[in-house]
């Protein structure tokens, strides 16, 4: 009896660790925006050929959502999160819910907060109010709203940053960490994961070319995106910590013109992380 229990325990431990380390890596479809504009089905086939089965999307690139979903289904690719604009979260929440239901997703991401000039606390407070209002409605419909960090949130505020202020007041929404923009904005991705382990449910994985000095503008040349594992961001440590705290989805996002050559190498690097 003891022997049987011991083998059962070993199996459960092995199964748990296998699940932990075999987490699927997806891709943010915006990475392939130029390819989609040329040939939608061929681009989806490329994603499938890479061995990617989950994506973060939101744009159907000129065809209906229904037809886009059919193409994804044809290649066994599942959309697990979609994007929504700031303005639509504020003004068209019913349309957002309808789109999320079409794609059968439980996570929705807002990628930026529109602003002119310096990002300040007034704009942040406006965003917090909009996200909490929309997030509450989305939660009632089984959808989790996440805000995608873009770098300008790390402007100093009181004893911390505007991002700290945002987290402290995030009652009905969570966060997606873009590791490039976090580091570009002057913060440390590992420090943020450790400080707010219950706040991050999704992540964009992208690397930054060595020697680049960031700022909190939230803007950079897309060619600064390099193959994951070759830049200055400590991707391996970040991925390991993200797994430990239970980040649900990680997506490669490569905005460079070299996306077709870089993504396979980035995937190889990520899959070798144990």
PyMOL commands that set and color helices and strands:
alter all, ss='L'
color gray80, all
select helices_A, chain A and resi 2-21+29-38+40-49+65-74+86-91+93-103+121-140+152-154+162-168+179-184+189-195+222-224+235-245+259-271
alter helices_A, ss='H'
color red, helices_A
select strands_A, chain A and resi 25-28+54-57+78-83+107-110+144-148+156-157+160-161+174-178+200-205+207-208+225-226+249-252
alter strands_A, ss='S'
color yellow, strands_A
deselect
rebuild
show_as cartoon
